[in-house]
Every structure is written in C-alpha cells, then in structure tokens.
Amino acid sequence: MNGIKKVLITGGAGYVGSVLVPKLLQAGYQVLVYDLFIYGDGVFDGVRNHPALSFIKADIRDVDQLDQSLRGVDAVIHLACISNDPSYELNPTLSKSINYDAFRPMVRLAKKHRVKRFVYASSSSVYGIKDDPEVTEDLALEPLTDYSKFKALCEQILLEEATDDFTSLVLRPATVCGYSPRLRLDLTVNILTNFAFNKGEIQVFGGAQKRPNIHIQDMAELYIEALRWSHEKIHKKIYNAGYENHTVEQLAETVRAEVGPHVQIRHVPTNDNRSYHVSSAKISRELGFVPQRTIREAVRELKEKFDEGKIPDSFSDSRYFNIKRMQEIHLQ
C-alpha cells in the first residue's frame, strides 16, 4: 500500500465521499472523515461502528483543527469544496474562502505532518469551452467561471508544493452520476432520472451539447487506485477521468430507455450551449484505468432506489440539492 495506512478525506460525507469511505474500509485502510456534515451523518449508518473509521466534524478553514487532524495521516484525498458554478455563485466570498484560500495552508500542513500523498479532486470544467474534438490534459486551461478558475489555481498550488516525498496527483473528473447515500439530484443524469421517474417528463434544454459523465462507483474506485499507484507513476501528474461523452439528448434517451417508453422528452431552447468533450485516453494509456460501468447502469440503479422508496421527497428535500441546503443553513 506504499506505506499508506491512514487516509483523511476532506468532504468525506459528501456525494462521492459517502460511496468512497466504505470501499476504503473494505480495502483495509484506516479512514478519517473530515467534514461539516451539513447533509447529515446518516450516510454512514452501514459502517458507523467500523473500528477503522473515525469522524471529525470541522471546517477545512479551521487551521488549528486541521493541524491536529493531520497527525499520523499517510494520505489526503481532498474532495471538500463548494461544488459547481451555481452553488459557488450563491456566495462567492464564502466559496473562495473554502475552495481556494484554505487550499495552500492545508497542503502545507499536510507536508508539515509528513503526509506521503495528496490527491486533489479538480474538475474537467477548468478547460472552458473547446472546439477540439478531444479535450486532452495538455490543452490550455480557459476557465469560464470563478469556480473553475480557482480549481485550476489549486492545481497549480499543489504542483508548486509537490516534493519527492510528497506525492501529488490532480484528477479532473467529469460530472459524476449515480446513486449515493448522500445523493445529489442537481447533476445532469440524476436530474433527468428524477424527472423521468417521478414526473414522466424530461425537459431537454438544447440537446446537442456534450456532457462527459462518470459513474460514481468508478470515481470512488479511482481514488482508491490513486493510493495504490507508485510515486513514479503519478507524481505531479494530471489526469482527466470520465466515461463516454454523450449529448444531453442522448442522455435523455438513455434515461427514457431505462425508466420506460411512457417518458416524454420535451425540448426547450437555451442560450447555454456549453459543450464539453473530455478525453480520458491518457489515464487509460498510462495507468490502465478504464471505467467499468455505463451511464445507463447509473440510471438503472437510481430507478431501483426510487422503486424501493429509498429517495423520498426528491424535489422538496434540501439534502439532495447543494444550493437549497446552503441557503437553508446560511453557511458562512
């Protein structure tokens, strides 16, 4: 395990973290979840009493708490952030303080405590809009929003701070989709599935825009692999992580194929023609990582959970929506 036994996950009780944590425990790691738990702590009911799992309810801007928490930690997987553009724009000052201002101090504290490995969850939105048929890691970054801009700047900070005994890896995930104990219903595939199942109708704004997605189980497994690969393979590297690039129209058709032919697809004109077509060839070629699950499987699993009544109040409950919950609790 490259000497990695104890892993601290910032934002570990979030959408991806709540799928990742049980997998890490199963893989034999000690796991420390560092999170504000603003979506509740019920996401870990299945593993709560696991002897290798511990929790710290704290803010990543709390330098003293972070300093204390990083003692004895071998690796950090940094997931905590105000996710996506709309959530970021809700309170740009707050978002910058969490997504950017807190980053270098955290990286330096990790180095102070001799953390061996730091894995940073960036975003494929750092590229902006490209006309290139395949958006690869060597293309210039042209972030269109503050959310994307600060993701890109944090990548730069991590690579600046990287040393031979501090393995630093940047991952640029596509949009994640599929079921999680801390489910988000404000992401493209999940939104479409919620509307198809519960309303029998999907609204497609435009339709020709491409949206890269990745199944949440694959994304969680990628983070585990990131702890296993040798220093030489991943140090100071940047990788896109996605599955196939589908148009929004194709995603809607995929959802209808899984939920049922009764689902109506209604087209709505849009001025938002952002189209992303991210290539994940490099991570496949250099590290052998290839997602194993289709977007259709993500839809199928969500449908099963809806069928089982595991996703109640899917339009009104704020725990499924980052913006609603942030507004509700007045996060500062």
C-alpha positions in Angstrom: 0.0 0.0 0.0 3.0 2.3 -0.5 3.1 2.7 3.3 -0.3 4.3 3.2 -2.5 3.1 6.1 -4.4 6.1 7.3 -6.4 8.3 4.9 -8.0 11.6 5.7 -10.8 12.6 3.3 -12.0 16.2 3.4 -15.7 16.3 2.4 -15.8 12.6 3.1 -19.6 12.8 3.9 -20.5 14.2 0.6 -21.8 12.7 -2.6 -18.6 10.9 -3.7 -17.1 10.5 -0.2 -20.0 8.6 1.2 -19.5 5.9 -1.6 -15.7 6.0 -1.3 -15.5 5.6 2.5 -17.0 2.1 2.7 -14.8 1.0 -0.2 -11.7 2.3 1.6 -12.6 0.4 4.7 -13.2 -2.7 2.7 -9.7 -2.3 1.1 -8.1 -2.2 4.6 -7.4 1.5 5.2 -8.0 3.5 8.3 -10.3 6.3 7.3 -10.7 9.7 8.9 -13.7 11.7 7.5 -13.2 15.4 7.9 -16.5 17.2 7.1 -19.0 19.7 8.2 -21.8 17.1 7.8 -24.2 19.7 6.6 -26.2 17.0 4.8 -26.4 14.9 8.0 -24.4 11.9 9.2 -26.8 9.2 8.4 -24.9 8.5 5.2 -22.5 6.2 7.2 -25.2 4.2 9.0 -23.9 1.0 7.3 -20.3 1.4 8.5 -20.7 3.7 11.5 -19.3 1.2 14.0 -16.3 0.1 11.9 -13.2 0.1 14.1 -11.1 1.7 11.3 -13.5 4.7 10.8 -13.4 8.0 12.6 -15.1 11.4 12.1 -14.1 15.0 12.7 -16.9 17.5 12.3 -15.0 20.6 11.3 -14.3 23.2 8.6 -11.3 23.0 6.4 -10.7 26.7 7.1 -10.1 25.8 10.8 -6.3 25.6 10.6 -5.8 24.5 14.2 -8.3 21.6 13.9 -6.8 20.6 10.6 -3.3 20.7 12.1 -4.4 18.4 14.8 -6.3 16.1 12.5 -3.4 15.5 10.1 -1.2 13.9 12.7 -0.4 10.3 11.7 -2.2 10.6 8.4 -0.5 9.0 5.4 -2.6 10.3 2.5 -5.2 13.1 1.9 -8.0 12.8 -0.6 -9.3 16.4 -0.9 -12.9 16.4 -2.0 -14.3 19.3 0.1 -15.4 22.3 -1.8 -18.5 24.3 -2.8 -19.4 22.3 -5.8 -20.3 23.6 -9.2 -21.0 27.1 -10.6 -24.5 27.8 -9.3 -23.5 26.8 -5.7 -20.3 28.8 -5.9 -22.2 31.9 -7.2 -24.6 31.8 -4.2 -21.9 33.3 -2.0 -18.6 33.9 -4.0 -16.7 35.2 -0.9 -17.6 32.1 1.1 -16.9 29.8 -1.8 -13.4 31.4 -2.5 -12.5 31.1 1.2 -13.3 27.3 1.1 -12.3 26.4 -2.4 -9.1 28.5 -2.8 -8.0 30.4 0.3 -7.9 27.3 2.5 -6.0 25.2 0.0 -2.3 26.2 0.3 -2.5 26.2 4.1 -3.9 22.7 4.0 -1.3 21.5 1.6 1.5 23.0 3.8 0.1 21.4 6.9 0.0 18.0 5.2 3.7 18.4 4.3 4.4 19.5 7.9 2.9 16.2 9.1 4.8 14.2 6.5 1.7 13.1 4.7 3.0 10.9 1.9 0.4 11.5 -0.8 -2.1 14.2 -1.7 -4.9 13.6 -4.2 -6.8 16.7 -5.4 -10.3 16.5 -6.9 -10.2 19.2 -9.5 -12.8 19.4 -12.4 -13.0 19.0 -16.1 -14.7 22.4 -16.2 -11.2 24.0 -16.0 -10.9 23.7 -19.8 -13.8 26.1 -20.5 -15.3 25.5 -24.0 -13.1 23.9 -26.5 -13.7 23.3 -30.2 -11.2 20.4 -30.2 -12.9 17.0 -30.8 -10.9 15.6 -27.9 -10.1 17.7 -24.9 -6.8 16.4 -23.5 -4.7 17.3 -20.5 -2.1 19.3 -22.5 -4.6 21.9 -23.8 -4.6 25.4 -22.3 -7.0 26.0 -19.4 -9.6 28.6 -20.1 -12.0 28.5 -17.1 -15.1 30.5 -17.6 -16.2 30.9 -14.0 -14.7 31.6 -10.6 -15.5 28.0 -9.6 -13.4 26.7 -12.5 -10.7 29.4 -12.2 -10.0 28.5 -8.5 -10.0 24.8 -9.3 -7.2 25.5 -11.8 -5.3 27.7 -9.4 -5.4 25.0 -6.7 -3.9 22.5 -9.2 -1.1 24.9 -9.7 -0.5 25.3 -6.0 -0.4 21.6 -5.4 2.2 21.1 -8.2 4.3 24.0 -6.8 4.2 22.4 -3.3 5.0 18.9 -4.6 8.3 17.3 -3.4 9.9 13.9 -3.9 8.5 12.8 -0.5 5.0 14.4 -1.1 3.4 12.6 -4.0 0.9 15.0 -5.6 -1.8 14.0 -8.0 -4.5 16.0 -9.8 -7.7 14.4 -11.1 -10.2 16.2 -13.3 -13.4 14.3 -13.0 -16.3 14.5 -15.5 -19.7 15.0 -13.9 -20.4 12.2 -11.6 -23.7 10.3 -11.7 -25.5 7.5 -9.9 -26.8 6.6 -6.5 -25.0 7.6 -3.3 -26.2 7.6 0.4 -25.7 11.4 0.2 -27.5 11.7 -3.1 -27.3 14.8 -5.3 -30.3 15.4 -7.6 -28.7 18.6 -9.0 -26.4 16.8 -11.5 -27.4 16.2 -15.2 -28.1 12.4 -15.3 -29.5 12.4 -11.8 -31.8 15.3 -12.6 -33.1 13.7 -15.8 -33.8 10.4 -13.9 -35.6 12.1 -11.1 -37.9 13.9 -13.6 -38.4 10.8 -15.8 -39.3 8.6 -12.8 -41.4 11.0 -10.8 -43.0 13.3 -13.5 -42.9 11.1 -16.6 -41.4 14.0 -18.5 -37.9 15.3 -19.2 -37.1 18.8 -20.3 -34.0 19.0 -22.5 -32.5 22.5 -22.8 -31.0 22.5 -26.3 -29.7 18.9 -26.6 -26.7 18.9 -28.8 -24.3 20.0 -26.0 -21.9 17.2 -24.9 -21.7 16.3 -21.3 -19.0 14.0 -20.0 -20.1 11.8 -17.1 -18.6 9.1 -14.9 -20.4 6.5 -12.7 -19.9 7.3 -9.0 -18.7 3.7 -8.3 -15.9 4.1 -10.9 -15.0 7.5 -9.5 -14.7 6.1 -5.9 -12.6 3.2 -7.2 -10.3 5.6 -9.0 -9.5 7.4 -5.7 -8.6 4.0 -4.2 -6.3 3.2 -7.1 -4.7 6.7 -6.6 -3.5 5.4 -3.2 -2.0 2.3 -4.7 -0.1 3.5 -7.8 3.6 4.0 -7.3 5.0 7.5 -6.7 6.9 7.3 -10.0 3.7 6.7 -12.0 1.5 9.5 -10.7 3.7 12.2 -9.1 2.9 15.7 -10.4 0.6 14.2 -13.0 -2.8 15.5 -14.1 -5.5 13.2 -15.5 -9.0 13.6 -16.8 -11.4 11.0 -15.5 -14.6 10.3 -17.5 -16.6 7.7 -19.3 -18.1 8.5 -22.7 -19.1 11.9 -23.9 -22.8 12.0 -24.6 -25.0 14.8 -25.8 -27.8 15.9 -23.4 -30.2 14.5 -26.0 -28.5 11.1 -25.8 -28.5 11.2 -22.0 -32.3 11.9 -22.1 -32.8 8.9 -24.4 -30.7 6.7 -22.2 -32.9 7.7 -19.2 -36.1 7.0 -21.1 -34.8 3.6 -22.3 -34.3 2.6 -18.6 -37.3 4.3 -16.9 -39.9 3.5 -19.6 -41.3 4.4 -23.0 -44.0 6.5 -21.4 -41.5 9.2 -20.5 -42.0 12.3 -22.7 -38.9 14.3 -23.8 -39.7 18.0 -24.2 -37.2 20.3 -25.9 -36.7 23.8 -24.7 -34.5 26.4 -26.4 -31.4 27.6 -24.5 -28.7 30.1 -24.7 -26.4 27.8 -22.7 -24.6 25.9 -25.5 -21.6 24.9 -23.4 -20.3 21.6 -24.7 -17.6 19.5 -23.1 -16.0 16.5 -24.8 -13.2 15.4 -22.5 -10.7 12.7 -23.4 -9.8 10.1 -20.8 -7.3 8.3 -23.1 -4.3 9.4 -21.0 -5.3 7.8 -17.8 -6.2 4.6 -19.6 -2.9 4.5 -21.5 -0.6 5.4 -18.6 -2.4 3.9 -15.6 -4.7 1.3 -17.2 -7.8 2.9 -15.6 -10.9 2.4 -17.6 -14.4 2.9 -16.1 -16.3 -0.3 -15.8 -19.9 1.0 -15.5 -22.1 2.7 -18.1 -24.2 5.8 -17.6 -27.2 3.5 -18.3 -26.3 1.4 -15.2 -26.2 4.6 -13.1 -29.8 5.4 -14.3 -30.9 1.8 -13.6 -29.6 1.9 -10.0 -31.3 5.3 -9.4 -34.5 3.8 -10.7 -34.2 0.8 -8.4 -33.8 3.1 -5.4 -36.8 5.2 -6.5 -38.8 1.9 -6.8 -37.7 0.8 -3.3 -38.8 4.2 -1.8 -35.2 5.0 -0.8 -35.3 8.5 -2.3 -38.3 10.2 -0.7 -39.4 13.8 -1.3 -37.0 14.0 -4.3 -38.0 17.5 -5.3 -38.5 19.2 -2.0 -35.9 17.7 0.5 -32.9 20.1 0.6 -30.4 17.3 1.3 -30.5 16.4 -2.4 -29.6 19.9 -3.5 -26.4 21.8 -2.6 -27.9 25.3 -3.1 -31.1 24.6 -1.2 -29.2 23.2 1.8 -26.6 26.1 1.8 -29.5 28.6 1.8 -31.3 26.7 4.5 -28.4 26.6 6.9 -26.9 30.0 6.0 -23.5 28.6 5.6 -20.8 31.2 6.4 
